[in-house]
Amino acid sequence: MSTGRLAGKVAAVTGAASGIGLASARAFAAEGAGVACLDLDGAAAEVAAAGIVEAGGRAIAVACDVRDGEQVEAAMTQTAVRLGPPSVAMCNAAAFTPSHRIVDLAEADWQQALAVNLTGVFLSCKHAIPHMLAAGGGSIIITASQFARVAKAERGAYCTTKGALLQLAKVIALEHAEENIRANTLSPGGVATDRLAWQFGDLETAEREWGPAHPVGRLGRPEEIAKAAVYLASDESSFMTGADLLVDGGYAAR
Ligand SMILES: NC(=O)c1ccc[n+]([C@@H]2O[C@H](COP(=O)([O-])OP(=O)(O)OC[C@H]3O[C@@H](n4cnc5c(N)ncnc54)[C@H](O)[C@@H]3O)[C@@H](O)[C@H]2O)c1
């Protein structure tokens, strides 16, 4: 019998092969949940799951493109068959979008941001909910961003999709409150992951240039966001739904 704050739960995490998703998958497993690591990069998802198993946890890897409804449905079914019905879904995958003013943003980059960040989350929720109903309830955690609240020039597609996710979570919260399914967004500030390394060239540059934008004077670590994800996944947040949990080093307070 596993122990921990998530004992007996099964969590499906999208974008689990890297950064915040990986740290959250590890933290969920350390708290006793069985974890399905869903990622576009199937090989990296295998590495993520193997690392969790090596650390004594229960995990599987599922290659899955969240833009594709059939793949997402199959991944949730596979999770239910191999681990049990997911009662936690962390909808976390997002695309890398180049920084341009709207006037210069390629339509393909806009469409890609919508497909992964927004439709991907819709599909992940849509196909997780039936399993949550079977499990008697659940917690949906949608990774949004401080840029769901405050805007940043040249990040139009990203800010727009992240803002929309706050509304998506609220709608799901209303639709399923009576069925014991909660839905919240988790909004990190800048966190040292591959995403920022890609955006700034490398993580040192990201830390130097972007860290000071946060009143605490630094970027966050994926593990700091994972702690908040564990809280949202656990019954400790049982009265919290339709809310946004901001973990941003004070960024949006300015
Ligand atoms: N890092 C930050 O500064 C920061 C700040 C605020 C919000 N966020 C959000 O946190 C989440 C995780 O970001 P991260 O920084 O850990 O990113 P990351 O790039 O380290 O990890 C993202 C993962 O998503 C996967 N992925 C990409 N497209 C996919 C698809 N179509 N289907 C399935 N998987 C796909 C990638 O393979 C990768 O493993 C994202 O939603 C991001 O917008 C990040």
The ligand as an ORCA input file, in Angstrom:
! r2SCAN-3c Opt
* xyz 0 1
  N       9.346     27.809    -18.146
  C       8.676     28.912    -17.940
  O       9.261     29.993    -17.737
  C       7.168     28.898    -17.898
  C       6.503     30.028    -17.373
  C       5.110     30.027    -17.328
  C       4.416     28.939    -17.823
  N       5.077     27.868    -18.322
  C       4.292     26.755    -18.829
  O       4.671     25.562    -18.198
  C       4.446     24.464    -19.081
  C       5.694     23.625    -19.174
  O       6.726     24.436    -19.657
  P       8.264     24.061    -19.523
  O       8.987     25.342    -19.396
  O       8.444     22.995    -18.514
  O       8.532     23.526    -21.011
  P       9.492     22.445    -21.615
  O       9.766     22.885    -22.993
  O      10.663     22.161    -20.709
  O       8.581     21.118    -21.669
  C       7.483     21.053    -22.520
  C       7.251     19.590    -22.886
  O       6.070     19.544    -23.698
  C       6.294     18.630    -24.755
  N       5.423     18.956    -25.893
  C       5.540     19.979    -26.761
  N       4.588     19.899    -27.697
  C       3.839     18.806    -27.403
  C       2.727     18.183    -28.020
  N       2.179     18.679    -29.152
  N       2.208     17.073    -27.452
  C       2.755     16.544    -26.322
  N       3.830     17.088    -25.713
  C       4.372     18.202    -26.259
  C       7.770     18.795    -25.096
  O       8.266     17.647    -25.795
  C       8.389     18.980    -23.712
  O       8.771     17.727    -23.144
  C       3.997     25.076    -20.408
  O       2.588     25.067    -20.463
  C       4.499     26.502    -20.322
  O       3.754     27.395    -21.103
  C       6.450     27.816    -18.376
*
